[in-house]
Amino acid sequence: MKLTVKILLAVLLPTLFLSRLFIPGFSSEPVSFPTPETLPVSVEPLPLSVYCPGAFAEIGGESGIELGAIERIGEASIYLNTGDGELLADPGLRASEGALAKITGSDQSTNLLSAIQAQGVVRERASGMMASYCPQPSFSGWFISGAASVGYESALLVANPNDQEVQMEIIITFPDGQVSDQLTLAAQENRVVPLSSLVFQQPIFTLSFQTSGQPISVAMQQRATFGLSTRGVDLQSPVAQPTTDSLITGLSVGSAGFEPAVARLFNPGQIPTEVVITAISGQSTQVVRAQLAAGELSELELDLIDGEYLVQVQSAQPILVGIRNPVIQPTIDFSWLTASELFTDLTLPIPDYKSTLYLANPGASPITLNLQVTTGDKQQYQSFEIPALAQISVPVSGDSLRLGSASEFAASLEILDVPGYAVIRPTENQNFGDELLVSVR
Protein backbone atom coordinates (compact mmCIF):
# COMPACT_ATOMS: atom_id res chain seq x y z
CA MET A 1 0.00 0.00 0.00
CA LYS A 2 2.76 2.42 0.99
CA LEU A 3 4.62 1.61 -2.23
CA THR A 4 1.47 2.34 -4.29
CA VAL A 5 1.08 5.76 -2.61
CA LYS A 6 4.72 6.65 -3.27
CA ILE A 7 4.37 5.72 -6.97
CA LEU A 8 1.17 7.75 -7.28
CA LEU A 9 2.81 10.83 -5.69
CA ALA A 10 5.81 10.45 -7.98
CA VAL A 11 3.49 10.60 -10.98
CA LEU A 12 1.17 13.39 -9.78
CA LEU A 13 3.70 15.91 -8.35
CA PRO A 14 5.41 16.74 -11.67
CA THR A 15 1.98 17.03 -13.26
CA LEU A 16 0.81 19.45 -10.60
CA PHE A 17 3.98 21.49 -10.99
CA LEU A 18 3.54 21.75 -14.77
CA SER A 19 -0.10 22.70 -14.35
CA ARG A 20 1.07 25.51 -12.02
CA LEU A 21 3.02 26.90 -14.95
CA PHE A 22 0.45 26.53 -17.75
CA ILE A 23 -3.07 26.56 -16.27
CA PRO A 24 -4.72 29.97 -16.87
CA GLY A 25 -4.79 32.10 -13.73
CA PHE A 26 -1.33 31.00 -12.57
CA SER A 27 1.93 32.80 -13.37
CA SER A 28 5.60 31.95 -13.01
CA GLU A 29 6.46 35.64 -12.42
CA PRO A 30 7.63 36.53 -8.87
CA VAL A 31 4.91 37.87 -6.62
CA SER A 32 5.23 41.60 -5.81
CA PHE A 33 4.05 43.14 -2.54
CA PRO A 34 2.84 46.72 -2.08
CA THR A 35 5.32 49.25 -0.68
CA PRO A 36 4.85 49.51 3.10
CA GLU A 37 3.20 52.66 4.33
CA THR A 38 5.43 54.73 6.64
CA LEU A 39 3.70 56.53 9.48
CA PRO A 40 5.32 59.11 11.80
CA VAL A 41 4.58 58.37 15.46
CA SER A 42 5.26 60.84 18.26
CA VAL A 43 6.60 59.23 21.44
CA GLU A 44 6.34 61.25 24.64
CA PRO A 45 9.34 60.80 26.98
CA LEU A 46 8.87 59.46 30.48
CA PRO A 47 9.06 61.93 33.37
CA LEU A 48 12.67 62.95 34.00
CA SER A 49 14.02 61.98 37.44
CA VAL A 50 17.19 62.73 39.38
CA TYR A 51 18.09 61.57 42.88
CA CYS A 52 20.14 63.33 45.55
CA PRO A 53 21.81 60.78 47.89
CA GLY A 54 21.27 62.73 51.10
CA ALA A 55 23.22 63.65 54.21
CA PHE A 56 26.49 62.33 55.64
CA ALA A 57 26.17 58.83 57.13
CA GLU A 58 28.12 58.32 60.36
CA ILE A 59 29.16 54.68 60.78
CA GLY A 60 30.03 53.30 64.20
CA GLY A 61 28.55 56.24 66.08
CA GLU A 62 30.43 59.37 67.10
CA SER A 63 33.14 57.23 68.75
CA GLY A 64 33.48 54.98 65.72
CA ILE A 65 33.31 51.77 67.76
CA GLU A 66 29.54 51.29 68.18
CA LEU A 67 28.90 48.04 66.35
CA GLY A 68 26.11 48.31 63.78
CA ALA A 69 25.44 52.00 64.47
CA ILE A 70 24.65 53.92 61.27
CA GLU A 71 23.05 57.35 61.41
CA ARG A 72 22.47 60.17 58.96
CA ILE A 73 23.89 63.39 60.41
CA GLY A 74 22.14 66.68 59.66
CA GLU A 75 20.72 67.49 56.26
CA ALA A 76 22.11 68.24 52.82
CA SER A 77 20.97 71.39 51.04
CA ILE A 78 19.29 70.77 47.68
CA TYR A 79 19.76 73.29 44.86
CA LEU A 80 17.23 72.65 42.11
CA ASN A 81 16.73 74.25 38.72
CA THR A 82 13.68 73.35 36.61
CA GLY A 83 12.68 74.37 33.12
CA ASP A 84 9.38 74.39 31.28
CA GLY A 85 7.59 71.41 32.80
CA GLU A 86 5.41 70.17 35.65
CA LEU A 87 7.27 69.14 38.81
CA LEU A 88 5.81 65.80 39.95
CA ALA A 89 8.14 65.12 42.91
CA ASP A 90 9.72 68.05 44.73
CA PRO A 91 12.83 67.19 46.80
CA GLY A 92 12.44 70.34 48.89
CA LEU A 93 15.29 72.52 50.09
CA ARG A 94 16.94 70.00 52.42
CA ALA A 95 17.20 66.21 52.59
CA SER A 96 18.46 63.70 55.13
CA GLU A 97 17.75 60.22 53.74
CA GLY A 98 17.91 61.21 50.08
CA ALA A 99 15.45 62.96 47.78
CA LEU A 100 13.86 62.36 44.38
CA ALA A 101 13.04 65.11 41.89
CA LYS A 102 10.72 64.25 38.99
CA ILE A 103 9.34 66.45 36.23
CA THR A 104 7.45 66.09 32.94
CA GLY A 105 8.54 68.04 29.88
CA SER A 106 9.70 67.73 26.29
CA ASP A 107 13.13 69.37 26.72
CA GLN A 108 14.93 66.29 28.01
CA SER A 109 18.18 67.81 29.29
CA THR A 110 19.66 69.71 32.18
CA ASN A 111 17.57 72.65 30.95
CA LEU A 112 14.49 70.77 32.19
CA LEU A 113 15.92 69.40 35.45
CA SER A 114 19.27 69.88 37.17
CA ALA A 115 20.14 69.49 40.86
CA ILE A 116 23.14 69.72 43.20
CA GLN A 117 23.37 68.78 46.87
CA ALA A 118 25.90 70.18 49.36
CA GLN A 119 26.57 69.74 53.06
CA GLY A 120 29.29 71.07 55.33
CA VAL A 121 30.18 68.29 57.80
CA VAL A 122 31.63 69.08 61.24
CA ARG A 123 32.04 65.98 63.41
CA GLU A 124 34.72 64.64 65.72
CA ARG A 125 35.80 62.03 63.16
CA ALA A 126 34.69 63.76 59.95
CA SER A 127 34.79 67.29 58.59
CA GLY A 128 34.72 68.86 55.15
CA MET A 129 32.38 69.40 52.22
CA MET A 130 30.04 66.65 51.00
CA ALA A 131 28.76 67.86 47.63
CA SER A 132 27.87 66.26 44.32
CA TYR A 133 25.67 66.50 41.28
CA CYS A 134 22.36 64.66 41.61
CA PRO A 135 22.29 62.31 38.59
CA GLN A 136 19.57 60.19 37.08
CA PRO A 137 19.12 56.74 38.65
CA SER A 138 21.16 54.25 36.63
CA PHE A 139 21.29 50.54 35.78
CA SER A 140 25.07 50.31 36.22
CA GLY A 141 28.12 52.38 37.06
CA TRP A 142 31.70 52.53 38.31
CA PHE A 143 33.59 54.15 41.19
CA ILE A 144 37.38 54.56 41.12
CA SER A 145 37.87 56.16 44.55
CA GLY A 146 37.44 53.32 47.08
CA ALA A 147 39.74 53.18 50.14
CA ALA A 148 39.55 51.03 53.28
CA SER A 149 42.96 51.10 54.98
CA VAL A 150 43.67 52.63 58.40
CA GLY A 151 42.25 56.15 58.46
CA TYR A 152 39.96 55.68 55.44
CA GLU A 153 36.33 54.64 55.26
CA SER A 154 34.09 54.08 52.22
CA ALA A 155 30.34 53.51 52.17
CA LEU A 156 27.59 53.39 49.56
CA LEU A 157 24.45 55.52 49.82
CA VAL A 158 21.94 53.40 47.89
CA ALA A 159 18.29 54.12 47.11
CA ASN A 160 15.65 52.31 45.07
CA PRO A 161 13.16 54.97 43.89
CA ASN A 162 11.02 52.36 42.08
CA ASP A 163 7.80 50.65 43.13
CA GLN A 164 9.37 47.22 42.53
CA GLU A 165 12.07 45.27 44.36
CA VAL A 166 15.52 45.46 42.74
CA GLN A 167 18.52 43.13 42.86
CA MET A 168 21.92 44.85 42.87
CA GLU A 169 25.26 43.15 42.21
CA ILE A 170 28.49 44.75 43.49
CA ILE A 171 31.97 43.83 42.22
CA ILE A 172 34.95 45.24 44.14
CA THR A 173 38.44 45.02 42.63
CA PHE A 174 41.67 45.67 44.57
CA PRO A 175 45.29 45.23 43.41
CA ASP A 176 45.51 41.54 44.31
CA GLY A 177 41.96 40.26 44.18
CA GLN A 178 38.26 40.72 43.70
CA VAL A 179 35.09 40.17 45.76
CA SER A 180 31.41 40.41 44.89
CA ASP A 181 28.13 40.68 46.73
CA GLN A 182 24.42 40.94 46.00
CA LEU A 183 21.88 43.20 47.68
CA THR A 184 18.10 43.16 47.53
CA LEU A 185 16.49 46.59 47.74
CA ALA A 186 12.81 46.77 48.56
CA ALA A 187 10.58 49.27 46.76
CA GLN A 188 11.40 52.84 47.87
CA GLU A 189 14.17 51.57 50.17
CA ASN A 190 17.08 53.83 51.16
CA ARG A 191 20.15 52.16 52.65
CA VAL A 192 23.71 52.91 53.80
CA VAL A 193 26.10 50.07 52.90
CA PRO A 194 29.46 50.15 54.75
CA LEU A 195 32.11 48.50 52.60
CA SER A 196 34.35 47.46 55.50
CA SER A 197 32.59 44.08 55.66
CA LEU A 198 33.61 43.36 52.05
CA VAL A 199 37.00 45.09 51.87
CA PHE A 200 39.38 45.00 54.84
CA GLN A 201 42.66 46.93 54.96
CA GLN A 202 42.74 47.64 51.23
CA PRO A 203 44.21 51.12 50.60
CA ILE A 204 42.74 51.31 47.09
CA PHE A 205 39.86 49.61 45.29
CA THR A 206 37.32 50.17 42.54
CA LEU A 207 33.65 49.25 42.62
CA SER A 208 31.14 48.51 39.88
CA PHE A 209 27.44 47.79 40.22
CA GLN A 210 24.63 46.46 38.05
CA THR A 211 20.92 46.05 38.70
CA SER A 212 18.40 43.41 37.70
CA GLY A 213 16.39 45.76 35.51
CA GLN A 214 15.39 48.92 37.37
CA PRO A 215 17.58 52.05 37.70
CA ILE A 216 18.73 52.97 41.20
CA SER A 217 20.67 55.75 42.89
CA VAL A 218 24.18 54.87 44.11
CA ALA A 219 26.73 57.30 45.56
CA MET A 220 30.04 56.67 47.33
CA GLN A 221 30.84 58.50 50.57
CA GLN A 222 34.38 58.68 51.92
CA ARG A 223 35.97 59.85 55.14
CA ALA A 224 39.68 60.30 55.88
CA THR A 225 41.49 60.76 59.22
CA PHE A 226 45.09 60.90 60.39
CA GLY A 227 45.34 59.82 64.02
CA LEU A 228 42.85 62.01 65.84
CA SER A 229 42.78 64.65 63.08
CA THR A 230 40.20 64.67 60.30
CA ARG A 231 41.46 64.85 56.72
CA GLY A 232 38.21 65.49 54.87
CA VAL A 233 35.10 63.88 53.41
CA ASP A 234 33.95 63.31 49.85
CA LEU A 235 30.83 62.28 47.91
CA GLN A 236 30.99 60.79 44.42
CA SER A 237 28.37 59.94 41.82
CA PRO A 238 29.16 57.01 39.50
CA VAL A 239 30.97 57.11 36.17
CA ALA A 240 29.08 55.38 33.34
CA GLN A 241 31.93 53.24 32.00
CA PRO A 242 35.70 53.08 31.33
CA THR A 243 36.92 54.97 28.28
CA THR A 244 40.02 55.49 26.14
CA ASP A 245 39.94 59.30 26.28
CA SER A 246 39.08 61.13 29.51
CA LEU A 247 39.08 64.86 30.16
CA ILE A 248 39.28 65.94 33.81
CA THR A 249 38.44 69.58 34.45
CA GLY A 250 38.81 71.74 37.55
CA LEU A 251 42.05 70.35 39.03
CA SER A 252 43.21 73.28 41.15
CA VAL A 253 46.46 72.42 42.93
CA GLY A 254 47.00 74.63 45.98
CA SER A 255 48.75 72.39 48.47
CA ALA A 256 52.18 71.73 46.99
CA GLY A 257 54.42 70.46 49.79
CA PHE A 258 51.47 69.10 51.79
CA GLU A 259 50.15 66.13 49.80
CA PRO A 260 50.47 65.64 46.04
CA ALA A 261 47.54 65.09 43.74
CA VAL A 262 47.31 61.36 42.98
CA ALA A 263 45.98 59.73 39.79
CA ARG A 264 44.38 56.30 40.21
CA LEU A 265 44.26 54.09 37.11
CA PHE A 266 42.37 50.83 36.51
CA ASN A 267 42.53 48.64 33.42
CA PRO A 268 39.48 46.32 33.58
CA GLY A 269 40.31 44.57 30.31
CA GLN A 270 42.38 41.56 29.32
CA ILE A 271 44.96 43.48 27.25
CA PRO A 272 47.83 45.60 28.67
CA THR A 273 47.81 49.27 27.70
CA GLU A 274 49.92 52.39 27.90
CA VAL A 275 48.37 55.42 29.58
CA VAL A 276 49.38 58.98 28.70
CA ILE A 277 48.45 61.69 31.24
CA THR A 278 48.77 65.27 30.01
CA ALA A 279 48.35 68.04 32.63
CA ILE A 280 47.89 71.45 31.00
CA SER A 281 48.05 74.78 32.84
CA GLY A 282 48.61 78.37 31.73
CA GLN A 283 52.29 78.08 32.65
CA SER A 284 53.29 74.59 31.54
CA THR A 285 52.33 71.21 30.14
CA GLN A 286 53.47 68.01 31.84
CA VAL A 287 53.22 64.55 30.31
CA VAL A 288 53.37 61.32 32.35
CA ARG A 289 53.32 57.84 30.86
CA ALA A 290 52.42 54.62 32.65
CA GLN A 291 52.06 50.96 31.67
CA LEU A 292 48.97 49.14 32.94
CA ALA A 293 48.84 45.36 32.84
CA ALA A 294 45.56 43.57 32.20
CA GLY A 295 43.36 43.96 35.29
CA GLU A 296 45.89 46.26 37.01
CA LEU A 297 44.87 48.89 39.57
CA SER A 298 47.55 51.37 40.61
CA GLU A 299 48.21 54.94 41.72
CA LEU A 300 50.61 57.54 40.42
CA GLU A 301 51.65 60.76 42.18
CA LEU A 302 51.42 63.87 40.01
CA ASP A 303 54.29 66.24 40.66
CA LEU A 304 52.42 69.48 39.93
CA ILE A 305 53.17 72.99 41.13
CA ASP A 306 50.30 75.16 42.36
CA GLY A 307 47.98 76.15 39.55
CA GLU A 308 44.84 75.21 37.62
CA TYR A 309 45.07 72.15 35.36
CA LEU A 310 43.11 70.52 32.58
CA VAL A 311 44.06 66.83 32.51
CA GLN A 312 43.71 64.61 29.46
CA VAL A 313 44.11 60.84 29.95
CA GLN A 314 44.46 58.67 26.84
CA SER A 315 44.98 54.93 26.39
CA ALA A 316 44.61 52.26 23.71
CA GLN A 317 42.25 50.21 25.91
CA PRO A 318 39.29 51.55 27.96
CA ILE A 319 40.37 52.44 31.50
CA LEU A 320 38.91 54.07 34.59
CA VAL A 321 40.71 57.13 35.96
CA GLY A 322 40.31 59.54 38.85
CA ILE A 323 42.45 62.17 40.58
CA ARG A 324 42.44 62.69 44.36
CA ASN A 325 43.21 66.34 45.08
CA PRO A 326 43.81 67.62 48.65
CA VAL A 327 43.57 71.20 49.92
CA ILE A 328 44.78 72.85 53.13
CA GLN A 329 42.94 76.18 52.89
CA PRO A 330 40.44 77.18 54.21
CA THR A 331 40.43 73.73 55.83
CA ILE A 332 42.02 70.34 55.22
CA ASP A 333 39.80 68.44 52.81
CA PHE A 334 39.97 66.47 49.56
CA SER A 335 37.90 65.66 46.47
CA TRP A 336 38.01 63.01 43.76
CA LEU A 337 37.87 64.37 40.20
CA THR A 338 36.64 62.05 37.45
CA ALA A 339 36.08 62.31 33.70
CA SER A 340 33.83 65.15 32.54
CA GLU A 341 31.02 64.74 30.04
CA LEU A 342 30.87 66.92 26.93
CA PHE A 343 28.00 69.36 26.32
CA THR A 344 26.83 71.97 23.88
CA ASP A 345 24.14 73.21 26.31
CA LEU A 346 24.25 72.93 30.11
CA THR A 347 22.16 74.35 32.96
CA LEU A 348 23.23 74.19 36.62
CA PRO A 349 21.93 75.57 39.91
CA ILE A 350 24.53 77.50 41.93
CA PRO A 351 25.09 76.47 45.58
CA ASP A 352 25.21 79.05 48.40
CA TYR A 353 28.98 78.63 48.75
CA LYS A 354 32.00 80.26 47.15
CA SER A 355 31.96 78.57 43.74
CA THR A 356 34.20 78.57 40.67
CA LEU A 357 33.11 77.32 37.26
CA TYR A 358 35.77 75.55 35.18
CA LEU A 359 35.23 75.48 31.41
CA ALA A 360 37.33 73.43 29.01
CA ASN A 361 37.69 73.11 25.27
CA PRO A 362 38.51 69.48 24.31
CA GLY A 363 38.89 70.22 20.59
CA ALA A 364 41.71 71.21 18.26
CA SER A 365 40.19 74.61 17.38
CA PRO A 366 39.18 77.60 19.56
CA ILE A 367 35.54 77.79 20.64
CA THR A 368 33.16 80.52 21.79
CA LEU A 369 31.21 79.80 24.96
CA ASN A 370 28.28 81.88 26.23
CA LEU A 371 27.39 82.08 29.94
CA GLN A 372 24.08 83.30 31.38
CA VAL A 373 23.79 83.73 35.16
CA THR A 374 20.32 84.21 36.65
CA THR A 375 19.73 85.88 40.01
CA GLY A 376 16.06 86.40 40.80
CA ASP A 377 14.57 88.14 37.77
CA LYS A 378 17.92 89.41 36.48
CA GLN A 379 20.23 87.83 33.91
CA GLN A 380 23.89 88.57 33.30
CA TYR A 381 25.69 87.49 30.14
CA GLN A 382 29.32 86.78 29.36
CA SER A 383 31.10 85.35 26.33
CA PHE A 384 34.45 83.54 26.38
CA GLU A 385 36.94 82.48 23.74
CA ILE A 386 38.68 79.28 24.83
CA PRO A 387 41.77 78.12 22.91
CA ALA A 388 42.20 74.54 21.74
CA LEU A 389 42.71 72.03 24.56
CA ALA A 390 42.59 74.71 27.24
CA GLN A 391 40.63 75.61 30.37
CA ILE A 392 39.43 78.81 32.01
CA SER A 393 37.93 79.48 35.47
CA VAL A 394 35.09 81.86 36.28
CA PRO A 395 33.84 82.72 39.81
CA VAL A 396 30.03 82.43 39.85
CA SER A 397 27.23 83.37 42.24
CA GLY A 398 23.48 83.59 41.83
CA ASP A 399 20.58 81.16 41.45
CA SER A 400 21.53 79.28 38.28
CA LEU A 401 23.73 79.37 35.21
CA ARG A 402 23.34 78.26 31.61
CA LEU A 403 26.14 77.55 29.15
CA GLY A 404 25.84 77.27 25.38
CA SER A 405 28.22 76.78 22.48
CA ALA A 406 28.20 75.63 18.86
CA SER A 407 31.04 73.27 19.80
CA GLU A 408 31.41 70.72 22.57
CA PHE A 409 32.83 71.78 25.92
CA ALA A 410 33.44 70.27 29.37
CA ALA A 411 32.58 71.86 32.70
CA SER A 412 32.89 71.33 36.45
CA LEU A 413 31.92 73.39 39.48
CA GLU A 414 34.28 73.80 42.41
CA ILE A 415 33.17 74.64 45.94
CA LEU A 416 36.01 76.00 48.09
CA ASP A 417 34.64 77.69 51.19
CA VAL A 418 34.87 77.61 54.98
CA PRO A 419 33.18 74.16 55.32
CA GLY A 420 35.55 72.53 52.84
CA TYR A 421 36.27 71.54 49.25
CA ALA A 422 34.39 69.63 46.54
CA VAL A 423 34.43 69.41 42.74
CA ILE A 424 31.04 68.75 41.15
CA ARG A 425 30.85 66.90 37.81
CA PRO A 426 27.55 67.49 35.96
CA THR A 427 26.00 64.83 33.74
CA GLU A 428 23.33 65.08 31.06
CA ASN A 429 19.75 64.17 32.02
CA GLN A 430 17.66 62.56 29.30
CA ASN A 431 14.95 59.95 28.70
CA PHE A 432 14.04 58.31 25.41
CA GLY A 433 11.36 60.25 23.55
CA ASP A 434 11.27 61.38 19.94
CA GLU A 435 9.43 61.03 16.67
CA LEU A 436 9.68 57.52 15.17
CA LEU A 437 9.03 56.27 11.63
CA VAL A 438 6.98 53.07 11.74
CA SER A 439 6.52 50.84 8.66
CA VAL A 440 3.03 49.26 8.46
CA ARG A 441 2.54 46.23 6.13
N, C-alpha and C positions, 0 to 999 in steps of 0.2 A: 504493500500500500504506500509506504513512504517513498519507495523508488518510483512508483507511478506519479506521485505528486511532484517529485523533483523533476521528472521528465516533462510533465505538463508545464511547470514554471519555466523550464529552460526554453520551451517552445513559445510561450505566451509573452515573456518579458521583452524579447527583441521586437515582437509585433507591436506591443504597447508603446515601445519607445519610438518606432517608426511612425505609428499613428499620431504621436505627439508632435511629430515634425510636419505631417502632411494633412491631417484632418483640419478642415476649415474651422477657424476660431482659435487655433493654437498658433504660436509664433516661436521661432528659434531665436528671435532678437532678445537681448538682455532687458530685463524689466527695469524701468526708470521710476524713481520715487519723487514726489514733489519736494521742492526746496523747503527746508524747515522754516517756520516763521519765527523771527527773533523779536522778543518782547522785552522792553526795559522794565526792570522791577526795582523800586526804591526800597532799600533796607534801612530801617531806623536803627541806630546803634543802641546798645544797652546803656543804662545809666552809668556814668563814669564814677568810680570809687577810688579813694585813696585812704590809707590807714596810717595814723600816727601811733607809734609803739608805746607811748606813755612815759611815766616818771621813772626815776632811778630806782632799781630794785636792790635793796640791801640784803645780802645773803649772810646768814650766821648771826644776825642781830648786830647791835652796835659794837659788841665786843668781838664779833667774828667767830665765836666758838659755840654759839647756840645751835645745836644740831637740828637741822630741818627748818630753822627759822628763815622765812623769806617774806619781806615786807616792802611794799612800794613806799617811797619816802617823798612827801610833798606832791607837787603837781607840775607838769610841764605846760608851758604856755604854747597855745596853738595860734599860728598866724595863717589866716586863710584868705585866699583871693579867688573870687568866683566871677565868671563871665555871664553871658546871656543865657541863662537857664534857670530851672527850678530846683532849688536845694531840697533834696529828699531826706537827707540825714545830716544834721548840723553837729559838728564835734564840739561846739562851744569854744570858749576862750581858754579853758584849762582842762587838762586831762590827767588822771592818775593811772588807771588801768589800761589806757589806750583808747583811741577814738576813731570812728569811721566818719568820713565825709562822702556823701553821694549826691550827684546832681544829674539832671537830664539836660540834654542840649545837643545841637548838631555840630558845634565846633569842638571836635574831640582832640583837645590839646591842653597844654598848660594855660592857654587863654581861657578855657572853660573852668578848670579847677587846678589849683596849685596850693600846697600847704607846707609849712615848716614848723617843727616843734623845737623848743629850746628850754633848758632848765639849768640854772646855776646850782650846783650841788655843794653843800658845806656840811660835811660829817667828819667824825673823828678819823675814820678810815678811808674817806673818799672826799675829794673836792675837785672842782673844775667845771667845765661847761659840757653838758650833754645836749647836743643839738644835731639834728639831721633833717633831710628832706623826707616828706611823708610820701612814699611811692604807692603805686597800685599794688594790691595783693598779687602774688605771683605763684606760678606752678613749680618753679625751681629757681635756684640761685646759688651764688658762691660768696664766701667770705675768706679773705686772705690774712686777717689780722689776729687770729687766735693766739693766746698765750696763757700758760697755766703753770709756770714755774713759781718759785718763791717770790712773793711780792706782786704777782699778777693774777688776775681773776677774770674769766670770761663767762658770760651767760647769754642765753637766747631769750628774747622777749617775743613770744609767739602768740598769735591770735588767729582764730578761725571765724571770720565774719559771715560765714555761710549758714544756711539753715539745715545743712546736712553734716554728718560726721565725716571727718577727713583723716586719712592715714598719711603720716609724714615719715620719710626715711632720711636719716642723717648719716653722712659719711665724713669722718674726720681723718685727715692725713697728716702725719708728722714725719720728721726726717727718716725714721727707721721703722715705720709701720703704719697701720691703718686700722681703725675700728669703725663699726657702724651700729646704728640703733634705730628702732622704730617707735614712733609715738602715735597715739590715737587722740585726736582732738574732737571733743564733742561740739555740737552746733553752738556757735556764739562763745566758745570757750576762749579765755585769755590765760596764758600760763607763762611763768618764769622757769626756764630750764637751766640750772647750773651745769656747767660742762666738766666740773671737777670729778664727777662720778665716772665720766668716760675717758678723760684725759688727765693723767696725774704726772706732775713734774715734767711737763713738756714745754720748753721755753717758746717754741713756735709750732703752730699748726694751721691748716686750712680746713674749712668746713663747706660742704655742699649739701643741699637738701632738694628733695623732690616729693611732690604730693601725689595722691592717688586719683586726682581728677578735679579738685576744686582749688582755686587760688587762695593762699593764706598770706598773712603778714608775718615776716620774720626779720628781726633786727638783732645785732650783736652788741651787747654792752660790755665795756671793759673798765677795769679799775687797776691802778698801779700804785704801789707803796714802796718805800725804801726804809726799812726799820720801822720807826714810829711815824715817819713823815709821809704824807701823801704826795704822789707824783702825777695825779691827774685822772680823769675819767674820759671815756669816749663812747660814742654811739654811731654804729654803722648800719646803713641799709645795704642789701645785697647787690652784687654785680651780676649781670645776666649770664655771662659766659666768658671763658678765656678768649683771648684774641691775639693776633700777630702784630697789631699796631695800636698802642695805647698812648693817649695824650693826657697827662696829669697837669691840671692847672692849679694855681694858687699856692704853690710851695714858697712860703716866705720864711727864709732862714734868718733867725734873729738870736740864736743861742750858741754861736760858734765858741768853742772852748768849754761848753757845758756838756751837752750830749750831741753827737752828730745825727743828722737825718739818716735813716736806714731804709734801704729798698729791700723788700721781701719778694722773692721770685719763686714761682711754682710751675713746673712743667708737668701737666697731667697726662701727657701722651706717652707713646711707646718709642719715640724717636728723639735722640739728643738734639739740642739746638743751641745756637749761639744767640745771646741777647746783647743788644746794643742800647745803652742808656745815654741819651743826650740831654744834658741840663743846660738850658739857654737863659741867660740873664742879659741885662743891658750892658754889662761890663765884659762878660766872657761867655764862652761856650766850652763845656767840659764833656768829654766822651769817655764812657766806661764800658768795657766789654766783659762778658762773663759766659762761661760754658755751663749749660744745664743738661745733666744726664736725664734719661727717661725717668719720669716719676720723681725727679729731685725737687726738694724744697730747701731753700737756703736764703741767707741774708747777706747784704753787702752794704757796708758803710759808705756814705757819700761825703767826700771831703769837700764841702762847699763853704765858701765864705758867706758872710751875711749879705742877703739880697733877695730879690724876688725871681723865681725860676719857673719856666715852662719846661716840663720834662716829657720827652718823647721816648717810648720804649718799643723797640722793634725786634722781631724774631722770625725765624723761618717757620716755626711751629707755634700753635696757639698756646699762650701762657697766661697765668694770672699774676698781677703785679700790684703792689701797694707801697706807699712810702709813709713811714712813721716819723712825724716831725714834732719835736719838743719845743716848748717856749719856757722862758723864765720870767718874762714880764708881760702883764702885771702880776701874774702868779705862775707857779710851776704847773704846767698842764701839757697835754699832747693831743694830736689828732692823726688819724690815718687818712691819707689821701689816695683815692683810687681813680681809675680811668674815667674821664669825662665823656658824656655823650655829645654829639654834634647837633646843632640846631640851626634853623634859619629864622625862627620866631620863638621867643621864650618869655613867659610871664612868671614873676616870683613875688610873693609877699616879702616885706622887709621886717626883720625882727627888731624889737626895741632894745638893741644893743649896738655898740659901735661896730659897724659892718663895712667891709670892703669887697667890692665886686671885681673879680678877675675875669678878663676877657681875652681869648686867645684865637689866633688865626692859624688853623692847621695846614693851610694851602701854600702853594708856591707863588702866589700873586697877592698883592695888597688887597685888603677888603675895606669897605665902608660899613660901619656898624652904628645904628641909631638907638639911642636910649631915651625912654620916656619914664619919668618918675612922677608918681601921683601921690599927692598929700591932700587929703580932704577932697575939695572940688578943684584943686589947682594941679596943673601939669607943667613939668619942666622938661625941656628937650635938649639933648646933646648929641653930637655926631663925632665919631672917631674914625681915623684912618689907622689901620693896624697893618704893619708890614708882614711879609710872608714869614711864617713860622716864628711868630712873636707874640708877646703878651703885654697887656697894660692893666693897671689897677685903678679903680675909681671908688673913692669913699661914697657911700650912699646912705640916705636916711629918708624916711617917709612911710607911706602905707604900702606901696607896691611899685614894681618896676616892670617895664616891658622892653625887650630887645628885638630888633629886626634887622635883617641883612639879606641881600641878594645872594650871598655866599654863605657857606657853612661856617659856624664858629663854635667854640667851646666856652663854658662859663662855670665859675664856682663862686660861692659866697663865703667869705671869712668873717667869723665873729672873734674879735680880740678885745675883751673888755674885762672889767674888774672880776667877774665870776670865773673867767677862764677863756679857753681857746677851742675853736671848732672850725672845720672847713666843711661846707655843705655842698654836696654834689647833686644838682637837679637832674631829673630824668623826665622823659616825655610821657604824657598820660594820654592813652588812646584806646578805644574799643573798636571792634570791627563794625563798619556801617557805611554803606556806599550804594551807588547805583550799579546793579548787575544786569548783564545781558543773558537772558534765558532762551534757549532754543526749544521750541515746542514742535513735536512731530505728530 
